[in-house]
Amino acid sequence: MYGFLLAGFMITMGTLGDRIGKRRLMLIGAVGFVAASVLAAYSTSPEMLIVARALLGIAGASLGPTMLGLIGSMFRDPRQRTTAIGTWVVCMMGGIALGPLVGGVMLEHFWWGSVFLLGVPAMVLLLILGPILLPEHRNPNAGRLDLASVALSLAAILPAIYGLKELARNGWELEAVAALAFGVTMGVLFVRRQRRLADPLLDLRLFANRAFATALSCMLINTMLPGATMVLLTQFLQLVEGLTPLGAGLALVPAAFAGIVSVQLAPLAARRVRPAHLISAGMVVAATGLFVITQSDTAVGLVAGFSLINLGAGPLITLGTNIVVGAAPPEKAGSAASVSQVSNEFGFALGIATMGSLAAAVYRADVAGTLPPGAPAAARDTLAGAAAAVPQLPAPLGEAVLASARAGFTSGLHTVAAVSAVLVLGVAVVSLVLLRQVPPVGAATTAPAEPEAVPAA
């Protein structure tokens, strides 16, 4: 529920921030996030927890686009903006890496709801320092929020993401296909309405900018392919190597560190080198990491390959985001930021659906000829099913089933990595050709955008 509403409301929140003020909406979202976190932590029923997570998703949707939109509005100089975006991405990556580790420790020492309180101190700090340190930016000429467009955007995004996730989970079932088709249909209606409005919820003219469209597409694919590989790698570490969730998180720390270093170095390199060259070179490094994964069947080799993927993705994440946010005028930076973040959500869901289905197909084909007689049906579908069934089997049979299932899963991971490597090399070529006109960020020549004057509280 959290992920659906987070993605569904991002475009609306990005545009709403441009209208009422990015700082104001961000602080409202922080209040909502604190309240929903406390509600989730102390939920007394499944229904209460579902409602709390839904509210968390809506509140979270107001934070990401407004934060990135504020960066785009405050720093109009490309050099300053890329540095600010790099810092923002590092904080995001650090949180993603540390969250499961800290959460695992808390679950060992506190009740299950304590994990929902992890973000509360950061939100409280934002509420204290935000009004003091952050300027307000809003579009003084923005029209009214078109509620019909809001409804259409939700009707497009929510079913589409649901359909993609169900495809990854259950294959091409009617419910998943129908949800995806309905979402696409609503998306077409949404686009048609935006073209007719004088003040649309999403300004489609942004997509006429070749650099904007190219960077956005490349980032979507980058989220889609390595994202699916990361999910499969995490499962490998737990189900093949036998690591606990905490152990798997610790094993991936080197990969997270590689990504953080790359994201920080990219803005510095972009002062002299064109983004197209940096992004393309980074994608070649990422493809190399994917190739390493195709040749590895141990945790060390796979983590090394994934570290190369993160190292190569850094320039695209930082410089691509800078291109997307910088393509919009300051008064529409929130809208551009929301498009960037929604593309990440779609990319991840699409990657899990397509690459997850590919891995599952390879697994089934591989184990069909290697599972011993008497193997349970669950072992023919997933490695998790095999692992769950093994304790109920005699020792020799259980060991044979598990060995076959692990080999099949590894084959699926290798196939996904190989296909992803080819597609990532395609991104390298596309970015090199279509982003070649984007200059290096160079020296700072433009002052930060002036914030709209707001009375002191």
N, C-alpha and C positions, 0 to 999 in steps of 0.2 A: 504493500500500500504506500509506504514511504516513497519508494522509487518512482511509482507511477505518478503521484501527485507532484513530486519534485520536478519531474520532466514536464508534466502537463501545464504547470503554472509558470514556467520560466519565461516564456515569451510575454505573457501578460505582465508579469512582475517587472521585466526589463523595461517595457514600454511605460508602465505605471510609474516607475521611478523617474523616467524622463519627464513625466507630467507633474507629479507632486513633489519631486525632489528625491534624489538618490539617497542622500544621507537620512532623510526622514523615513523613507521606506525601509532602509537597512536597520534603523533603530527599532522601528515597529516590528520588523521581522525578528530581531534579537529578543524583544520582549516575548513574542509568540513562541520562539524556540525554547526559551527558559521555561515558560509555563507548560508547554507540551512535553518537555523533557521530564519535568517533575511529575506530570500526570502519568507518563509512561512508566517512570521508575516505581511509582506506588500504585500501579494498576492492580485491581482486585479481581478482574475478570478478563477473558479473551476479548470481549466486545470493547471494554474500556481501553485495552491496549491497542486495538485496531484503530479506534478513534484518535488516540494519542499519536500514533504513528502517522495517521493521515494529516493531523495538524502539524506535525513535525515536517512533513513533506512540503506543505504549503508555506510554512515559515522559512524552511530552507531555500525554497525557490525565490524568496525575496532577498536572500543574502548574496548568493553567488553573482547574479547579474548586476546587482547594485554595486558590489565591491569592484568588480572588473569595470563596470561603467564609470565609477568614480575615478579609477586610474586613467581611463581613456579621456575623461573630461579634464582632469587636473593636469595631466602631462601631455601636452600637444606636441612637444618636441620628441621626435622618434627615439633619440638616445636616452632621454629620461624615461620615456614610456617603456622601452624594452627592459631597462633595468628594473623598473617598478613591477612589470609583469613577471620578470624572472624571479624576483623576491616573492611575489604572490604565489607563483607556481611551486616554489621551494617549500613554502609553508603548507600548501595543499599536499604535496608529496610526502612531506614529513609527517603530517597528520595521518595520511593513508597508511604509511609504514608503521607508525607507532600505535595507531588506534587498536589494531588487533592484539598487539603485545600487551599494552596497558589493560585492555579489556579482559584478556585472558588472566592476568594477574588479579584483577578485581573480582573476577568470577571465582577464583580460588579462595578469596578471603572475605568476600561480601556476598550479599544476596544478588539474584540475577538482575534485578532492576537497577543496580548501581551503575551498570554500563551506560545507561541513558543519561547519567549525570556528568559524564566526561566533558561534554561541551558547555556545561553551565558556567564554569569559571571564565572561559573565554568570552562568552556572551555578556557576562556581567562586566568584564573589563571593557568590552566594546561599548556598552551603555554608559560607562563612566568617562572613557576617554574620547569616544566618538564625537560628542557635541563640542568638546574642547579643541580637538586637533583636526577634525575633518571639515572642510568647507562644504557648503550646500551647492548643488548644481541641479538646475531644472530648466526645462524648455519653457520660456515665458509665453511662447506663441502656440503651445500645444492645444489642440482641440479636445473635445470630450472623448472619453474612453468608449469605444464602440463595443457594447456588450454582446452584440451578435457575433462579432469577430472573436471575442473571448470564448464564447460558447463553441464556435466552430473550431478554434484552435484546440480546445480541450477534447472535443469530439474526434479530432484527427489524431492527436498525439497519444491519448490514453489507450484507445483500442489498438493502434498500430504497435505500440510497445508491448501491450499485453499479448497480441498475436505473435510477435517475434519471440517473446519469452516462452509462450506455449509451444511454438514450433520447435524450439530448442529442447523442451522438456518431453513432449509427447509425439513429435513428428508432425506430418502433414494431416492432422485431423481437421474435421469440418469446422469446429468451433474456432480454432486458431486461424484458419484461412479466412473465415467469415469476418472475424474481428479485424484482421489485417486489411481485407478488402474494404470494410466499412471505414477504417481510418484513412485509407488512401482516398476514398471518395470524398470524405469530409475535408481532407487536405486540398483537393481540387476546388471544392466550393469555397474554402478559406482563401485560396490564392485569387480566385475570380472576384471575391468581394474586396480584397485588398486593392486590386487594380482599379476598382470603381470609386473608392473612397478618397476624398481630398486629404484626409488625415488618418491614414490606415494604422492598424495595430502594429503591422510589420511593413516597413518601407521596402518594397520589392526592388526599388531602384538600386539598392545596395548590390544586388546580384549582377547588375550590369557592369560592375567594376570587376575586370578580369582577375586582378590580384586577389580581391575579396573572395570571389567564387572559387578560385584555384586553391587558395590557402584553406578555405573552409572544407573543400572536398578532400584535400590531402589529410587534414586533421581527422576527418571522419574515418577515413580508411586506416589511419594510424591508430585510432582508438579501437577500431573493429578488429584488426588482425593481431597485434600484440596483446590486446585485451583478452581475446579468446585463448591465446597461448598461455597467458598468465593464469587463467582459470584452470586450464588443463595441467599446467605445471604444479599448481597448488594441490590439485588432486593427486598427482603423481607422488609428490613428497609425502602425502598422508597415507595413500592407499597402497603405494608400491614400496616406498622407503620406510613406511611405518612411523613417520613422525607425528607428533601431536599437532593440533592447530597452532599452539604457541611455538613449537619447534619449527614448523613450516614457516611461520612468520619470521623467526630469527634467521632461518636459512636464506630468506629473500632480502635481508638487510643490505648485503653488498650490492644487489641490483638497485635497490632504492637509492643507495649512496651514489652509484654511478649516474643515475638520472639526475640527482640533485646537483652534482658537479657539472654535468653537461648543460643543464638549464641555466646555471650561474655563469658559465663561460661563454655561452652563445651570444649574449648582448655585447660582451667585450669584443669578440671576434667580428661581430657584425658592424663594428665601427669602421672596419677597413675592407671587409669582404662582403660581397653582395649576398643577401639572404638566399637567393636561388642556389648559389654554390654551397653555402653552409647546409641548407636543408637537404640538398641532393647528396652531399657527402655523408651527412648523418644517416640518410636512408640506406646508403650502401653499407655503412657500419651495422645498422639494424638488420639488414638482410644477411650480413655475415654472421651475426648472432643467431639468426634463425637457422642458418646452415649448420652452425655448431650444434644446435639442438637436434637436428636431423641425424647427427652422427653420435649422439650421446644417449646413454641409458643409465647414467648415474646422477646423483644429486649434484655432485661437483660440476660435471660437464654441463648440465642443464642450467644451473644457476649462473655459470660463467657465460653461457649463451644469452640468457635473459639479461644479464648485466650489460652485454654489448648492445642488446636491443634498446635498453633504457638510455645508454650512452648515446646511441645514434638518434633517438627520438627527441632529445633535448632541443636542438635547434628548431625543429618543426613546431614543437609545443610553444616555445617562447616567441620565436619570430613570426610563426603563423598567427598566433593570437594577436601579436602587435599589428600585423597587416589587417586582420579582421576588424579590430577595435579602431585602428587608426583610419580606416576607410570611411567611418561615419563622422559627421560633424559632432562637436561636443554635446549638443542638445539631444542627439540620438545615440550616444555612446552606450546607454543601457540596453537599447534595442539590439544593437550589434553584438553586445556581450551576451545577451540571452540567446541569440542565434548560435553563437559559438558553443555555448554550454549545452544547448539542446542537441546540437550535432554530435557532441561527445556521448550524450545519453543514447541517441539513436545508433551511433557507431558501435557502442559496447553491446547493445541489445542485438544488433544485426550480426555482429561477430559471433556472439554466443549461439545465435540461431543457425547461421550458415556453417561456421567452422565446427560448432558443437555437433551438428548433424553429420558433417563429414567424418569427424572423429568416431561418432557412434557407428556409422556405416562401416568404416574400416575395422572397428572392433568386432562387430558381428561377423563380418566376412572372415576375419582372422581366426576367431575362436571356433567358428563352425567346423573347421577341420582339425582342431587341436584339443578341444574339450574331450575328456575321457567319457566312456559310457557311464550312465548313471548321474551325470552332472545335472544339477537343478536348472530349471528353465530360466530362473532369474540370472544365472551366470552367463546366459547367452545374450543378454541385453546390455548390462553395464558391469563395470568393475565393482561398483558399490554393491550391486546385487550379489555378485560372486562372493565378496568379502563378508556380507551378512549371512550367506548360506553356509560358508565353510565350517563354522563351529558346530553345525548340526550333522556334519558328515564324518565318516571314519577318517582317521588321520591320513592314510596314503591317498585316498580319493580327494580329500580336502586340499592337500598339498598340490596335487596335480591340477585341480580346478583353479586354484589361486595362481599357480605358475602360468597356466594358459591365459587366464584373464589379465594378468599383469603384462604378459607379452603382447596381447591384443591391444591393451590400452596404450602401451608404448608405441606400437605401430601407428595407432591413430594420432598420437601426439606428433610423431615424426612426419606423418602425411600433412597434417595441418601446418606444421612449421615449413615444410617444403613449398606448399601452395602459397603461404603467406610471404615467403621469401621472394617468390616470383612477382607477386603483386606489389610488394614494397619496392622492388627494383623499378616497377612501373611508375610508382609515385616519385621515385628519384628522377626519372626521365621527365615526367610531366612538370614537376616543380622547376627543374632546370630550364625547360623551354618556356613555360608560361609565366614564370616569375622573374625572368631575366631583366625586365624593365624596372624592377624595384631596386632603388639604389641602396648602398650601405647607409646605416643610420647616421654616420658621420658625427661631427661635433655639434653640440647643442647650439641652436641658433634662434630658437623660439621660446619665449617665456611661457610658463605654465598658464593654462586658461584661467581667466579671472572668474572666481566664483560669484554666484548671484548673492547680493547683499541680503542678509537675513538679520532680523532683530535679535538681540541677545535674549536668551531665555530668562 
